[in-house]
């Protein structure tokens, strides 16, 4: 099962902790709001992704399962 990160923009206040903790997954803009990198969340990055979800002070990050697309 694949996973992806998503930002809940209503909750995000731009603390920037996500980018500080996981620079391989998140860049920060000039106001310290997250810019998610378009990377596959392989096993080595999945732990980092879960860590930033758990550490977000506003709970603005979500780690979602992406349903597999059936191949024809």
C-alpha positions as CSV (number, residue, x, y, z in Angstrom):
1,X,0.0,0.0,0.0
2,X,1.3,3.4,-0.9
3,X,1.0,6.5,1.3
4,X,1.1,10.2,0.8
5,X,1.3,13.3,2.9
6,X,-1.4,16.0,2.8
7,X,-1.6,19.4,4.5
8,X,-4.8,20.6,6.0
9,X,-4.4,24.3,5.2
10,X,-7.1,25.4,7.6
11,X,-5.1,24.1,10.5
12,X,-1.6,24.9,9.4
13,X,-0.1,28.0,11.1
14,X,3.4,27.8,9.5
15,X,5.4,26.7,12.5
16,X,7.8,24.9,10.1
17,X,8.6,22.0,12.4
18,X,7.8,19.5,9.6
19,X,10.5,21.0,7.3
20,X,13.0,21.1,10.2
21,X,12.4,17.4,11.1
22,X,12.0,15.9,7.6
23,X,13.9,18.0,5.0
24,X,13.8,15.1,2.6
25,X,10.0,15.3,2.5
26,X,9.1,19.0,3.2
27,X,10.6,22.3,2.0
28,X,9.5,25.5,3.7
29,X,8.5,28.6,1.9
30,X,9.6,32.1,3.1
31,X,6.8,32.2,5.7
32,X,7.7,28.6,6.9
33,X,4.6,27.0,5.4
34,X,5.2,23.5,4.1
35,X,5.8,22.7,0.5
36,X,5.6,18.9,0.2
37,X,8.2,17.3,-2.1
38,X,6.8,15.0,-4.8
39,X,8.6,11.9,-3.5
40,X,7.3,8.4,-3.1
41,X,7.0,7.5,0.6
42,X,9.2,4.4,0.6
43,X,9.7,2.5,3.8
44,X,12.8,4.6,4.8
45,X,10.7,7.8,4.5
46,X,7.5,6.4,6.0
47,X,8.9,6.7,9.5
48,X,9.9,10.3,8.9
49,X,6.5,11.1,7.5
50,X,4.7,9.6,10.5
51,X,7.0,11.5,12.9
52,X,6.2,14.9,11.4
53,X,2.5,14.0,11.4
54,X,2.7,13.1,15.1
55,X,4.9,16.2,16.0
56,X,2.9,18.9,14.1
57,X,1.7,21.3,16.8
58,X,-1.5,22.1,14.9
59,X,-2.1,18.5,13.6
60,X,-2.2,19.9,10.1
61,X,-0.4,17.0,8.4
62,X,-2.2,13.8,7.4
63,X,-0.6,10.6,6.3
64,X,-3.1,8.9,3.9
65,X,-3.1,5.5,2.3
66,X,-3.4,5.7,-1.5
67,X,-5.5,2.9,-3.0
68,X,-3.8,0.9,-5.6
69,X,-4.8,1.5,-9.2
70,X,-5.7,-1.7,-10.8
71,X,-3.6,-2.4,-13.9
72,X,-5.3,-3.5,-17.1
